[in-house]
Amino acid sequence: MSEAGKLHPEDQQRVDAFTSTGIHSVPRKPFRPLVLLAVILAVTTAMTVLSIAIERMYIP
């Protein structure tokens, strides 16, 4: 980032104060990409198994 894009210290303090209040101060769990991948794989597998089961029941 260039020097022209940086904030003055007092402006940075105001930004920090704003982002530490209200909706921005909600504590969140850390993002876990492996859990997201596991959920996506589980849902995809379940939908595949369900579609195969429906196909075998209705198509002779």
Order of alpha helices (4+ residues) and beta strands (2+ residues): alpha-alpha
